[in-house]
Amino acid sequence: MAIEIGMQNAGLGVALALKHFSPETALPGALFAVWCVLTGAGASAWLRYKHSSKEIPKSVERT
């Protein structure tokens, strides 16, 4: 959830920077939004891999 909120704040920052300042001021917000997407996708893939690689005991396994 924190990643999604950060992306929304970065998008708002980019929009406000483009509207009220020069386009160069929008660059940090745009880079942060890209960073959030990349780290969020990477963390999700890593956690999915980590979770799926654990062996499930036979007593807990669903049929």
PDB file of N, CA, C and O in Angstrom:
ATOM      1  N   MET A   1       0.823  -1.180   0.000  1.00  0.00           N
ATOM      2  CA  MET A   1       0.000   0.000   0.000  1.00  0.00           C
ATOM      3  C   MET A   1       0.875   1.254   0.000  1.00  0.00           C
ATOM      4  O   MET A   1       0.530   2.244  -0.646  1.00  0.00           O
ATOM      5  N   ALA A   2       1.984   1.225   0.705  1.00  0.00           N
ATOM      6  CA  ALA A   2       2.859   2.395   0.768  1.00  0.00           C
ATOM      7  C   ALA A   2       3.422   2.733  -0.602  1.00  0.00           C
ATOM      8  O   ALA A   2       3.588   3.908  -0.930  1.00  0.00           O
ATOM      9  N   ILE A   3       3.718   1.718  -1.406  1.00  0.00           N
ATOM     10  CA  ILE A   3       4.243   1.963  -2.752  1.00  0.00           C
ATOM     11  C   ILE A   3       3.188   2.662  -3.596  1.00  0.00           C
ATOM     12  O   ILE A   3       3.503   3.606  -4.320  1.00  0.00           O
ATOM     13  N   GLU A   4       1.957   2.217  -3.515  1.00  0.00           N
ATOM     14  CA  GLU A   4       0.880   2.834  -4.290  1.00  0.00           C
ATOM     15  C   GLU A   4       0.666   4.284  -3.875  1.00  0.00           C
ATOM     16  O   GLU A   4       0.478   5.144  -4.735  1.00  0.00           O
ATOM     17  N   ILE A   5       0.688   4.568  -2.605  1.00  0.00           N
ATOM     18  CA  ILE A   5       0.506   5.948  -2.139  1.00  0.00           C
ATOM     19  C   ILE A   5       1.667   6.812  -2.611  1.00  0.00           C
ATOM     20  O   ILE A   5       1.465   7.956  -3.018  1.00  0.00           O
ATOM     21  N   GLY A   6       2.871   6.277  -2.561  1.00  0.00           N
ATOM     22  CA  GLY A   6       4.027   7.016  -3.059  1.00  0.00           C
ATOM     23  C   GLY A   6       3.906   7.332  -4.536  1.00  0.00           C
ATOM     24  O   GLY A   6       4.279   8.422  -4.971  1.00  0.00           O
ATOM     25  N   MET A   7       3.385   6.388  -5.315  1.00  0.00           N
ATOM     26  CA  MET A   7       3.206   6.632  -6.745  1.00  0.00           C
ATOM     27  C   MET A   7       2.169   7.723  -6.980  1.00  0.00           C
ATOM     28  O   MET A   7       2.343   8.555  -7.871  1.00  0.00           O
ATOM     29  N   GLN A   8       1.110   7.733  -6.210  1.00  0.00           N
ATOM     30  CA  GLN A   8       0.091   8.764  -6.378  1.00  0.00           C
ATOM     31  C   GLN A   8       0.650  10.133  -6.021  1.00  0.00           C
ATOM     32  O   GLN A   8       0.358  11.114  -6.705  1.00  0.00           O
ATOM     33  N   ASN A   9       1.447  10.217  -4.962  1.00  0.00           N
ATOM     34  CA  ASN A   9       2.049  11.481  -4.581  1.00  0.00           C
ATOM     35  C   ASN A   9       3.048  11.952  -5.634  1.00  0.00           C
ATOM     36  O   ASN A   9       3.137  13.149  -5.908  1.00  0.00           O
ATOM     37  N   ALA A  10       3.791  11.035  -6.221  1.00  0.00           N
ATOM     38  CA  ALA A  10       4.746  11.394  -7.263  1.00  0.00           C
ATOM     39  C   ALA A  10       4.010  11.911  -8.498  1.00  0.00           C
ATOM     40  O   ALA A  10       4.444  12.879  -9.123  1.00  0.00           O
ATOM     41  N   GLY A  11       2.912  11.276  -8.843  1.00  0.00           N
ATOM     42  CA  GLY A  11       2.120  11.735  -9.984  1.00  0.00           C
ATOM     43  C   GLY A  11       1.563  13.130  -9.769  1.00  0.00           C
ATOM     44  O   GLY A  11       1.573  13.959 -10.679  1.00  0.00           O
ATOM     45  N   LEU A  12       1.083  13.383  -8.580  1.00  0.00           N
ATOM     46  CA  LEU A  12       0.574  14.715  -8.249  1.00  0.00           C
ATOM     47  C   LEU A  12       1.702  15.736  -8.283  1.00  0.00           C
ATOM     48  O   LEU A  12       1.520  16.850  -8.774  1.00  0.00           O
ATOM     49  N   GLY A  13       2.860  15.361  -7.767  1.00  0.00           N
ATOM     50  CA  GLY A  13       4.005  16.265  -7.792  1.00  0.00           C
ATOM     51  C   GLY A  13       4.429  16.619  -9.208  1.00  0.00           C
ATOM     52  O   GLY A  13       4.750  17.772  -9.494  1.00  0.00           O
ATOM     53  N   VAL A  14       4.430  15.626 -10.097  1.00  0.00           N
ATOM     54  CA  VAL A  14       4.776  15.870 -11.502  1.00  0.00           C
ATOM     55  C   VAL A  14       3.761  16.806 -12.141  1.00  0.00           C
ATOM     56  O   VAL A  14       4.130  17.755 -12.833  1.00  0.00           O
ATOM     57  N   ALA A  15       2.477  16.535 -11.905  1.00  0.00           N
ATOM     58  CA  ALA A  15       1.438  17.386 -12.503  1.00  0.00           C
ATOM     59  C   ALA A  15       1.538  18.827 -12.009  1.00  0.00           C
ATOM     60  O   ALA A  15       1.411  19.764 -12.797  1.00  0.00           O
ATOM     61  N   LEU A  16       1.762  19.006 -10.718  1.00  0.00           N
ATOM     62  CA  LEU A  16       1.883  20.357 -10.175  1.00  0.00           C
ATOM     63  C   LEU A  16       3.144  21.048 -10.677  1.00  0.00           C
ATOM     64  O   LEU A  16       3.118  22.241 -10.982  1.00  0.00           O
ATOM     65  N   ALA A  17       4.244  20.313 -10.764  1.00  0.00           N
ATOM     66  CA  ALA A  17       5.492  20.900 -11.255  1.00  0.00           C
ATOM     67  C   ALA A  17       5.359  21.341 -12.706  1.00  0.00           C
ATOM     68  O   ALA A  17       5.849  22.405 -13.084  1.00  0.00           O
ATOM     69  N   LEU A  18       4.693  20.520 -13.520  1.00  0.00           N
ATOM     70  CA  LEU A  18       4.505  20.892 -14.926  1.00  0.00           C
ATOM     71  C   LEU A  18       3.593  22.103 -15.072  1.00  0.00           C
ATOM     72  O   LEU A  18       3.793  22.927 -15.964  1.00  0.00           O
ATOM     73  N   LYS A  19       2.605  22.214 -14.213  1.00  0.00           N
ATOM     74  CA  LYS A  19       1.647  23.316 -14.320  1.00  0.00           C
ATOM     75  C   LYS A  19       2.229  24.640 -13.813  1.00  0.00           C
ATOM     76  O   LYS A  19       1.980  25.691 -14.404  1.00  0.00           O
ATOM     77  N   HIS A  20       2.999  24.594 -12.727  1.00  0.00           N
ATOM     78  CA  HIS A  20       3.406  25.837 -12.076  1.00  0.00           C
ATOM     79  C   HIS A  20       4.882  26.190 -12.240  1.00  0.00           C
ATOM     80  O   HIS A  20       5.268  27.329 -11.978  1.00  0.00           O
ATOM     81  N   PHE A  21       5.705  25.253 -12.661  1.00  0.00           N
ATOM     82  CA  PHE A  21       7.142  25.501 -12.767  1.00  0.00           C
ATOM     83  C   PHE A  21       7.644  25.040 -14.125  1.00  0.00           C
ATOM     84  O   PHE A  21       6.853  24.694 -15.002  1.00  0.00           O
ATOM     85  N   SER A  22       8.957  25.035 -14.295  1.00  0.00           N
ATOM     86  CA  SER A  22       9.541  24.573 -15.551  1.00  0.00           C
ATOM     87  C   SER A  22       9.483  23.047 -15.617  1.00  0.00           C
ATOM     88  O   SER A  22       9.391  22.391 -14.580  1.00  0.00           O
ATOM     89  N   PRO A  23       9.535  22.482 -16.811  1.00  0.00           N
ATOM     90  CA  PRO A  23       9.470  21.016 -16.948  1.00  0.00           C
ATOM     91  C   PRO A  23      10.588  20.277 -16.214  1.00  0.00           C
ATOM     92  O   PRO A  23      10.407  19.125 -15.820  1.00  0.00           O
ATOM     93  N   GLU A  24      11.736  20.921 -16.024  1.00  0.00           N
ATOM     94  CA  GLU A  24      12.836  20.253 -15.322  1.00  0.00           C
ATOM     95  C   GLU A  24      12.485  19.933 -13.873  1.00  0.00           C
ATOM     96  O   GLU A  24      13.031  18.988 -13.303  1.00  0.00           O
ATOM     97  N   THR A  25      11.596  20.692 -13.277  1.00  0.00           N
ATOM     98  CA  THR A  25      11.230  20.444 -11.882  1.00  0.00           C
ATOM     99  C   THR A  25      10.376  19.185 -11.729  1.00  0.00           C
ATOM    100  O   THR A  25      10.248  18.653 -10.626  1.00  0.00           O
ATOM    101  N   ALA A  26       9.799  18.713 -12.816  1.00  0.00           N
ATOM    102  CA  ALA A  26       8.986  17.497 -12.764  1.00  0.00           C
ATOM    103  C   ALA A  26       9.839  16.233 -12.818  1.00  0.00           C
ATOM    104  O   ALA A  26       9.338  15.141 -12.547  1.00  0.00           O
ATOM    105  N   LEU A  27      11.104  16.364 -13.159  1.00  0.00           N
ATOM    106  CA  LEU A  27      11.970  15.202 -13.329  1.00  0.00           C
ATOM    107  C   LEU A  27      12.114  14.350 -12.056  1.00  0.00           C
ATOM    108  O   LEU A  27      11.991  13.129 -12.148  1.00  0.00           O
ATOM    109  N   PRO A  28      12.368  14.932 -10.877  1.00  0.00           N
ATOM    110  CA  PRO A  28      12.481  14.075  -9.685  1.00  0.00           C
ATOM    111  C   PRO A  28      11.210  13.268  -9.399  1.00  0.00           C
ATOM    112  O   PRO A  28      11.295  12.093  -9.043  1.00  0.00           O
ATOM    113  N   GLY A  29      10.058  13.874  -9.548  1.00  0.00           N
ATOM    114  CA  GLY A  29       8.809  13.145  -9.322  1.00  0.00           C
ATOM    115  C   GLY A  29       8.601  12.031 -10.330  1.00  0.00           C
ATOM    116  O   GLY A  29       8.136  10.947  -9.977  1.00  0.00           O
ATOM    117  N   ALA A  30       8.945  12.294 -11.582  1.00  0.00           N
ATOM    118  CA  ALA A  30       8.797  11.274 -12.622  1.00  0.00           C
ATOM    119  C   ALA A  30       9.758  10.111 -12.378  1.00  0.00           C
ATOM    120  O   ALA A  30       9.388   8.949 -12.547  1.00  0.00           O
ATOM    121  N   LEU A  31      10.986  10.423 -11.982  1.00  0.00           N
ATOM    122  CA  LEU A  31      11.954   9.357 -11.686  1.00  0.00           C
ATOM    123  C   LEU A  31      11.519   8.544 -10.472  1.00  0.00           C
ATOM    124  O   LEU A  31      11.701   7.327 -10.441  1.00  0.00           O
ATOM    125  N   PHE A  32      10.949   9.207  -9.478  1.00  0.00           N
ATOM    126  CA  PHE A  32      10.471   8.493  -8.292  1.00  0.00           C
ATOM    127  C   PHE A  32       9.319   7.550  -8.661  1.00  0.00           C
ATOM    128  O   PHE A  32       9.246   6.435  -8.144  1.00  0.00           O
ATOM    129  N   ALA A  33       8.433   7.983  -9.539  1.00  0.00           N
ATOM    130  CA  ALA A  33       7.321   7.123  -9.949  1.00  0.00           C
ATOM    131  C   ALA A  33       7.839   5.872 -10.653  1.00  0.00           C
ATOM    132  O   ALA A  33       7.342   4.771 -10.414  1.00  0.00           O
ATOM    133  N   VAL A  34       8.828   6.040 -11.512  1.00  0.00           N
ATOM    134  CA  VAL A  34       9.422   4.891 -12.200  1.00  0.00           C
ATOM    135  C   VAL A  34      10.110   3.979 -11.182  1.00  0.00           C
ATOM    136  O   VAL A  34       9.980   2.757 -11.254  1.00  0.00           O
ATOM    137  N   TRP A  35      10.838   4.570 -10.239  1.00  0.00           N
ATOM    138  CA  TRP A  35      11.515   3.797  -9.193  1.00  0.00           C
ATOM    139  C   TRP A  35      10.502   2.980  -8.385  1.00  0.00           C
ATOM    140  O   TRP A  35      10.754   1.819  -8.063  1.00  0.00           O
ATOM    141  N   CYS A  36       9.361   3.585  -8.061  1.00  0.00           N
ATOM    142  CA  CYS A  36       8.332   2.871  -7.299  1.00  0.00           C
ATOM    143  C   CYS A  36       7.800   1.666  -8.069  1.00  0.00           C
ATOM    144  O   CYS A  36       7.589   0.599  -7.494  1.00  0.00           O
ATOM    145  N   VAL A  37       7.587   1.839  -9.352  1.00  0.00           N
ATOM    146  CA  VAL A  37       7.082   0.730 -10.168  1.00  0.00           C
ATOM    147  C   VAL A  37       8.107  -0.400 -10.214  1.00  0.00           C
ATOM    148  O   VAL A  37       7.758  -1.568 -10.045  1.00  0.00           O
ATOM    149  N   LEU A  38       9.363  -0.051 -10.440  1.00  0.00           N
ATOM    150  CA  LEU A  38      10.398  -1.082 -10.546  1.00  0.00           C
ATOM    151  C   LEU A  38      10.628  -1.810  -9.220  1.00  0.00           C
ATOM    152  O   LEU A  38      10.703  -3.039  -9.196  1.00  0.00           O
ATOM    153  N   THR A  39      10.738  -1.067  -8.127  1.00  0.00           N
ATOM    154  CA  THR A  39      10.981  -1.723  -6.841  1.00  0.00           C
ATOM    155  C   THR A  39       9.757  -2.504  -6.370  1.00  0.00           C
ATOM    156  O   THR A  39       9.899  -3.554  -5.742  1.00  0.00           O
ATOM    157  N   GLY A  40       8.567  -2.008  -6.663  1.00  0.00           N
ATOM    158  CA  GLY A  40       7.353  -2.733  -6.298  1.00  0.00           C
ATOM    159  C   GLY A  40       7.239  -4.052  -7.042  1.00  0.00           C
ATOM    160  O   GLY A  40       6.898  -5.078  -6.453  1.00  0.00           O
ATOM    161  N   ALA A  41       7.524  -4.022  -8.340  1.00  0.00           N
ATOM    162  CA  ALA A  41       7.479  -5.252  -9.130  1.00  0.00           C
ATOM    163  C   ALA A  41       8.558  -6.226  -8.688  1.00  0.00           C
ATOM    164  O   ALA A  41       8.318  -7.430  -8.598  1.00  0.00           O
ATOM    165  N   GLY A  42       9.740  -5.707  -8.415  1.00  0.00           N
ATOM    166  CA  GLY A  42      10.835  -6.569  -7.960  1.00  0.00           C
ATOM    167  C   GLY A  42      10.538  -7.196  -6.608  1.00  0.00           C
ATOM    168  O   GLY A  42      10.764  -8.390  -6.415  1.00  0.00           O
ATOM    169  N   ALA A  43      10.038  -6.406  -5.675  1.00  0.00           N
ATOM    170  CA  ALA A  43       9.710  -6.933  -4.350  1.00  0.00           C
ATOM    171  C   ALA A  43       8.596  -7.968  -4.434  1.00  0.00           C
ATOM    172  O   ALA A  43       8.635  -8.983  -3.737  1.00  0.00           O
ATOM    173  N   SER A  44       7.617  -7.722  -5.271  1.00  0.00           N
ATOM    174  CA  SER A  44       6.518  -8.668  -5.433  1.00  0.00           C
ATOM    175  C   SER A  44       7.016  -9.994  -6.003  1.00  0.00           C
ATOM    176  O   SER A  44       6.636 -11.061  -5.521  1.00  0.00           O
ATOM    177  N   ALA A  45       7.860  -9.928  -7.019  1.00  0.00           N
ATOM    178  CA  ALA A  45       8.396 -11.153  -7.618  1.00  0.00           C
ATOM    179  C   ALA A  45       9.267 -11.906  -6.622  1.00  0.00           C
ATOM    180  O   ALA A  45       9.193 -13.132  -6.540  1.00  0.00           O
ATOM    181  N   TRP A  46      10.096 -11.183  -5.859  1.00  0.00           N
ATOM    182  CA  TRP A  46      10.967 -11.823  -4.882  1.00  0.00           C
ATOM    183  C   TRP A  46      10.158 -12.505  -3.780  1.00  0.00           C
ATOM    184  O   TRP A  46      10.459 -13.635  -3.394  1.00  0.00           O
ATOM    185  N   LEU A  47       9.140 -11.824  -3.278  1.00  0.00           N
ATOM    186  CA  LEU A  47       8.309 -12.415  -2.222  1.00  0.00           C
ATOM    187  C   LEU A  47       7.519 -13.612  -2.740  1.00  0.00           C
ATOM    188  O   LEU A  47       7.350 -14.598  -2.023  1.00  0.00           O
ATOM    189  N   ARG A  48       7.034 -13.535  -3.975  1.00  0.00           N
ATOM    190  CA  ARG A  48       6.310 -14.661  -4.560  1.00  0.00           C
ATOM    191  C   ARG A  48       7.247 -15.862  -4.703  1.00  0.00           C
ATOM    192  O   ARG A  48       6.861 -16.989  -4.393  1.00  0.00           O
ATOM    193  N   TYR A  49       8.465 -15.628  -5.167  1.00  0.00           N
ATOM    194  CA  TYR A  49       9.439 -16.710  -5.316  1.00  0.00           C
ATOM    195  C   TYR A  49       9.814 -17.293  -3.953  1.00  0.00           C
ATOM    196  O   TYR A  49       9.890 -18.510  -3.789  1.00  0.00           O
ATOM    197  N   LYS A  50      10.044 -16.419  -2.985  1.00  0.00           N
ATOM    198  CA  LYS A  50      10.426 -16.855  -1.654  1.00  0.00           C
ATOM    199  C   LYS A  50       9.312 -17.686  -1.016  1.00  0.00           C
ATOM    200  O   LYS A  50       9.576 -18.701  -0.373  1.00  0.00           O
ATOM    201  N   HIS A  51       8.075 -17.250  -1.198  1.00  0.00           N
ATOM    202  CA  HIS A  51       6.941 -17.961  -0.615  1.00  0.00           C
ATOM    203  C   HIS A  51       6.706 -19.295  -1.317  1.00  0.00           C
ATOM    204  O   HIS A  51       6.399 -20.285  -0.655  1.00  0.00           O
ATOM    205  N   SER A  52       6.843 -19.345  -2.630  1.00  0.00           N
ATOM    206  CA  SER A  52       6.554 -20.579  -3.361  1.00  0.00           C
ATOM    207  C   SER A  52       7.670 -21.605  -3.215  1.00  0.00           C
ATOM    208  O   SER A  52       7.445 -22.793  -3.444  1.00  0.00           O
ATOM    209  N   SER A  53       8.867 -21.167  -2.840  1.00  0.00           N
ATOM    210  CA  SER A  53       9.969 -22.117  -2.726  1.00  0.00           C
ATOM    211  C   SER A  53       9.955 -22.872  -1.401  1.00  0.00           C
ATOM    212  O   SER A  53      10.671 -23.861  -1.247  1.00  0.00           O
ATOM    213  N   LYS A  54       9.151 -22.419  -0.446  1.00  0.00           N
ATOM    214  CA  LYS A  54       9.050 -23.134   0.831  1.00  0.00           C
ATOM    215  C   LYS A  54       8.250 -24.412   0.627  1.00  0.00           C
ATOM    216  O   LYS A  54       7.251 -24.432  -0.092  1.00  0.00           O
ATOM    217  N   GLU A  55       8.704 -25.467   1.267  1.00  0.00           N
ATOM    218  CA  GLU A  55       7.995 -26.727   1.179  1.00  0.00           C
ATOM    219  C   GLU A  55       6.811 -26.717   2.129  1.00  0.00           C
ATOM    220  O   GLU A  55       6.944 -26.326   3.288  1.00  0.00           O
ATOM    221  N   ILE A  56       5.659 -27.145   1.644  1.00  0.00           N
ATOM    222  CA  ILE A  56       4.457 -27.200   2.473  1.00  0.00           C
ATOM    223  C   ILE A  56       4.385 -28.580   3.124  1.00  0.00           C
ATOM    224  O   ILE A  56       4.418 -29.589   2.419  1.00  0.00           O
ATOM    225  N   PRO A  57       4.288 -28.646   4.447  1.00  0.00           N
ATOM    226  CA  PRO A  57       4.167 -29.945   5.114  1.00  0.00           C
ATOM    227  C   PRO A  57       2.921 -30.696   4.642  1.00  0.00           C
ATOM    228  O   PRO A  57       1.912 -30.080   4.299  1.00  0.00           O
ATOM    229  N   LYS A  58       2.997 -32.014   4.626  1.00  0.00           N
ATOM    230  CA  LYS A  58       1.876 -32.833   4.169  1.00  0.00           C
ATOM    231  C   LYS A  58       0.618 -32.610   4.983  1.00  0.00           C
ATOM    232  O   LYS A  58      -0.485 -32.718   4.447  1.00  0.00           O
ATOM    233  N   SER A  59       0.754 -32.298   6.279  1.00  0.00           N
ATOM    234  CA  SER A  59      -0.403 -32.109   7.135  1.00  0.00           C
ATOM    235  C   SER A  59      -1.154 -30.801   6.801  1.00  0.00           C
ATOM    236  O   SER A  59      -2.331 -30.666   7.134  1.00  0.00           O
ATOM    237  N   VAL A  60      -0.489 -29.861   6.158  1.00  0.00           N
ATOM    238  CA  VAL A  60      -1.103 -28.576   5.835  1.00  0.00           C
ATOM    239  C   VAL A  60      -1.535 -28.527   4.368  1.00  0.00           C
ATOM    240  O   VAL A  60      -2.366 -27.699   3.996  1.00  0.00           O
ATOM    241  N   GLU A  61      -0.987 -29.393   3.551  1.00  0.00           N
ATOM    242  CA  GLU A  61      -1.226 -29.363   2.125  1.00  0.00           C
ATOM    243  C   GLU A  61      -2.699 -29.586   1.802  1.00  0.00           C
ATOM    244  O   GLU A  61      -3.347 -30.467   2.367  1.00  0.00           O
ATOM    245  N   ARG A  62      -3.208 -28.786   0.897  1.00  0.00           N
ATOM    246  CA  ARG A  62      -4.623 -28.938   0.465  1.00  0.00           C
ATOM    247  C   ARG A  62      -4.710 -29.887  -0.695  1.00  0.00           C
ATOM    248  O   ARG A  62      -3.775 -30.010  -1.486  1.00  0.00           O
ATOM    249  N   THR A  63      -5.839 -30.562  -0.795  1.00  0.00           N
ATOM    250  CA  THR A  63      -6.029 -31.504  -1.908  1.00  0.00           C
ATOM    251  C   THR A  63      -6.906 -30.907  -2.969  1.00  0.00           C
ATOM    252  O   THR A  63      -7.176 -31.552  -3.982  1.00  0.00           O
TER     253      THR A  63
END
